[in-house]
Amino acid sequence: MARSTPFIFLITLISSSTLAKATYNIVDFGAQPDGLTDSSGPITSAWAKACSSVRPASVYIPVGTFYVSRLTLKGPCNNTDIRIYIHGTLVAPVGYNTDDRWIGIQFVDGVSVYGGVFDGRGQRLWSCKLAAGYSCPLGATVSLKNPLQILTIGPMDYELTICVYMFAQSIAISRSRMGEADQVTITGSYIRTGDDCVSMGPGSTNVWIEGIHCGPGHGVSIGSLGSTAQEPGVQNVTVKSVVFTGTQNGLRIKTWAKPNTGFVQRVNFQNAIMRNVQNPIIIDQSYCPGAINCPTQSSGIRISQVTYSNIQGSSATPVAVKFDCSPSNPCNGIGLQNVNLTYGRTPAQSLCRNVAGSTTSGIVVPPSCFGT
């Protein structure tokens, strides 16, 4: 009898766990996996059931293609363990081009999203951006607010906007942009885009980015910052173990040349590989895409305590390291450690304007231009 007890106990545990989580299949609410019938209503209905449940609950999206015109899943909910399992594909309307998000998750604590493919049908948007267009149509945007986990997501052809605490792991996306975001982690992602692979806007704090493969794209950027007079600062950012392939930039901080009260501080870039990148390391405080109607003032964004360590690889241009800082608010506390960037068969160069920094240890190639 004693030997059978563990077996009986295990069965009891499994049964209790299964019974504890209510599951709502969107097909039961009328969703059709034909890629034509709008599933926004059925998904919203399934979400409402899961959200109102006092016990852990899940929304299940089975195999198939589900057309979603526009969807916002809102809280607050009665429980803090809602899981969305996506085994199929969610597709946006053709030519989605409005100021509204395509899919939004708001005011909900403790949501996890597992699996799935998000097809924003962004071919028109990305074709325009890859052609260096500056008046491109808006694309489908997924907006995420409050605590959220994204785990093992499939390909995503949309722009991802992040606000307030997110964890993303093993995803492939078109672009990730965050602003007013705190406690953000992005790991193990493959990003291909005509814009920044990851962009951290004003108010981004406590950001951890690791294991990113970026390219094509414009690199991992802090900014652009300073487009308005008053903005919250960016601080406590770590970007590590990243690979850039054929990108316009690698590790970039960009600000407009306008008065501002914002700042960038405590940023650590480490363990990056550059493969034929145009601007592997760059701080640009005269940012003006397209060079049209550019401001002629001095950037008010104060940049300090930024460290680059173990940055290796090749530059596609002669200037591999560029610190073009504000004349009224020079960059300070910039550190270089174990940097080795090459440019073809000739030595790479560095450029410094209005910057104070140091080389702490290891080889630094091209040689630092601090103090010049």
Buried (B, 14 or more C-beta within 10 A) or exposed (E): EEEEEEEEEEEEEEEEEEEEBBBBBBBEBBBBBEBEEBBBBBBBBBBBBBBEBEEBBBBBBBEBBBBBEBBBBBBEBEBEBBBBBBEBBBBBBEEBEEEEBBBBBBEBBBBBBBBBBBBBBBEBBBEBBBEEEEEBBEBBBBBBBBBBBBBEBBBBBBBBBBBBBBBBBBBBBBBBBBBBBBBBBBBBBBBBBBBBBBBBBBBBBBBBBBBBBBBBBBBBBBBBBBBEEEBBBBBBBBBBBBBBBBBBBBBBBBBBBBBBEBBBBBBBBBBBBBBBBBBBBBBBBBBBEEEEEEBEBBBBBBBBBBBBBBBBBBBBBEBBBBBBBBEBBBBBBBBBBBBBBBBEEEEBBBBBBBBBBEBEEEEBBBBBBBEE
